Amino acid sequence: MALTTALALLASAQVATAHFGIEYPTWRDNTLGSASTSNYSQWEYPCAGVPGDLGNVTDWPLDGGSLVLDLHHEWTYIFVNLGLGENVANFNYSLTDPFLNSTGNGTLCIPKVTLPANLPIQDGSLASIQVVTLGEKGQSLYNCADIRFRQNATVLSGDACKTSEGVSAAAIEIGGTKTAGSTVVGVNVGVLAIVAALTGLFVFGLSV
């Protein structure tokens, strides 16, 4: 499938889709449609229209931390990107390889998101995490969370990092899957073809 065709399909997908939330790290703001956040839209790149200066910053370990998502769809593709600095709008480091396939409605906890090697950070460095999901029709949704790398920060454990029953995720490689001990189900071949064409855009945090 040509990239231009994939972009056209993505742009024309206007069917309503389930949204999602970031439970940890604390997202920039709630974008799920409450009265106080009615100006936000998860369709809007790069962070659902939420500015990066609201002060919701979570301490995160220097070697990678936990990610907890609230998923409202039976399956979705998930991209996680990282941007370094304050009030980030450019997310040019991929934290998924290149993306995840999740199944099930509910909470998904990734105990530790691995960071790229030789990332130029130190204790106190600011950054932002961008989560992008693609649904059944190829629609992209965006949310962001601001973090501060800390030497003494730890990953979540115990009840703080519980995945809902029936929810799972596996890493997907273009041309194959990496199950990491779990079974991959719900992979939509048609949307996967679109994702394959768009992977470079999502990996480098570019707008579509």
GIPEFEN-V213264 format. One record per backbone hydrogen bond with DSSP energy under -0.5 kcal/mol. NH is the residue of the N-H (numbers start at 0). CO is the residue of the C=O. If there is no record, write none. Layout:
nh->NH co->CO
nh->NH co->CO
This chain:
nh->5 co->1
nh->6 co->2
nh->7 co->3
nh->8 co->4
nh->9 co->5
nh->10 co->6
nh->11 co->7
nh->12 co->8
nh->12 co->9
nh->13 co->11
nh->20 co->69
nh->22 co->20
nh->22 co->67
nh->23 co->67
nh->26 co->21
nh->27 co->143
nh->36 co->33
nh->37 co->34
nh->39 co->36
nh->40 co->47
nh->43 co->40
nh->44 co->42
nh->47 co->43
nh->49 co->46
nh->50 co->48
nh->56 co->54
nh->57 co->145
nh->59 co->147
nh->61 co->149
nh->63 co->60
nh->66 co->109
nh->67 co->23
nh->68 co->107
nh->69 co->20
nh->70 co->68
nh->70 co->105
nh->71 co->18
nh->75 co->101
nh->76 co->133
nh->77 co->99
nh->78 co->131
nh->80 co->129
nh->81 co->92
nh->82 co->127
nh->84 co->125
nh->86 co->51
nh->90 co->88
nh->90 co->204
nh->91 co->89
nh->92 co->81
nh->94 co->79
nh->95 co->79
nh->98 co->171
nh->99 co->77
nh->100 co->169
nh->101 co->75
nh->101 co->99
nh->102 co->167
nh->103 co->73
nh->105 co->70
nh->107 co->68
nh->109 co->66
nh->109 co->107
nh->110 co->108
nh->112 co->64
nh->113 co->111
nh->114 co->62
nh->118 co->115
nh->120 co->118
nh->123 co->148
nh->124 co->121
nh->126 co->146
nh->127 co->82
nh->128 co->144
nh->129 co->80
nh->130 co->142
nh->131 co->78
nh->131 co->129
nh->132 co->140
nh->133 co->76
nh->134 co->138
nh->137 co->134
nh->140 co->132
nh->141 co->41
nh->142 co->130
nh->144 co->128
nh->145 co->25
nh->145 co->55
nh->146 co->126
nh->147 co->57
nh->148 co->124
nh->149 co->59
nh->152 co->149
nh->159 co->156
nh->160 co->157
nh->161 co->158
nh->163 co->106
nh->166 co->163
nh->167 co->102
nh->169 co->100
nh->170 co->177
nh->171 co->98
nh->172 co->175
nh->174 co->172
nh->175 co->172
nh->177 co->170
nh->178 co->176
nh->181 co->178
nh->184 co->182
nh->187 co->185
nh->188 co->186
nh->191 co->187
nh->192 co->188
nh->193 co->189
nh->194 co->190
nh->195 co->191
nh->196 co->192
nh->197 co->193
nh->198 co->194
nh->200 co->197
nh->201 co->197
nh->202 co->198
nh->203 co->199
nh->204 co->201
nh->205 co->200
